[in-house]
Amino acid sequence: MAYKYDVCIVGGLGHIGLPLGIVFASKGMKVCLQDINAESAEIVSNGTLPFVEYEAEPLLKESLKNGNLSISLDSHSISEAKNIIIAIGTPVDEYMNSKTRQFLEFISSLKKHLNPDQLIVIRSSIAPNACEQIRRTLGEDHNWKLSYCPERIVQGYAIQELKKLPQIVAGYSDDAVEEASELFKRISSSIIVTSIKEAELAKLFANSWRYIQFAIANQFFMICEDQDVNYDNVRHAMVEGYERAAQLPSAGFAAGPCLLKDTMQISSFYQGGFHLGHSAMMINEGLPNFIVNQLKSKYSLNNRKVGILGMAFKANVDDVRDSLSFRLSKVLKFSGAEVICSDEFAENPEFVSKEEIIAKCETVIIAAPHSVYSEIQYPDHIDLIDIWKISQ
């Protein structure tokens, strides 16, 4: 059967699908980015990215120019591709449990556009055993070539990482594994073949491992602060020339749309028995309160002007999803402070410039370590809170 596209990415204009599609197109493949976001479709069609993704824009422009990359708001496009990659966000409820039923209903809605000749790749983060439920949703009346190939990129740097990271590949048949491996060999440094369950857990464990590492660092930071000791000096003494401690991170907000969510998905799957994950959540999510309590121990926050530099969830990107900077702002306001926020990448009509923050605020907190904040000369009269230590 002849297909119009080599690859169709469902959710192709999002943070996972768009850079993936761009990289496939840059390798000479015909790629369709299928989505429902008309605003993002127009932006991308004009050769511009709707979010920060380093090194992507030149590849995007070239792929649009040579015709390798197409954008579609029509779900019928799914039927026109040999390989279907599903890269939609996976929702969770207010208790951080995966909304698997909602995801399965979406898969069911796609079935009319799918046929057994196509390779179906699940790219999204999913709960354990979700692939089996997807297989059942597709139905056992056909031998579907269903594969799970999780993404593991760092946001903002997908173009670099898709090329250098090994790709985990799992499937329900030898054909699914073979075809998925051949597909990702076009862009990945190497292929790691696992079982479906191993792949599901490897993805979640990787994000949870990082989240727990950050929690350890943040707990050590809190202990040091309570003892009036500089955590970074302690950390330097631990890691310098001592490889067994080399992975200890610096302190800072651990946030974003993946780390906490995937940690809690393990907890939900393990029926609340993932105590280490819950402890990590309490530490990381409690860091804004710890910072505010420290300020309150020094002076009253009532009517004090406090500036927050960095509202994105991590350095040098514009993504504010699940950013702890907003929790910090709420806790400060609840304590009576007058809070002003700024970010170098994220746009919000309520944000002000970093210069206005410096001019107006008595206390300044660096919440996201954007590189530009290391270049600021902070006046002596400002109480600067820099847990990242980028201002030194």
Order of alpha helices (4+ residues) and beta strands (2+ residues): beta-alpha-beta-alpha-alpha-beta-beta-alpha-beta-alpha-beta-alpha-beta-alpha-beta-alpha-alpha-alpha-alpha-beta-alpha-beta-alpha-beta-beta
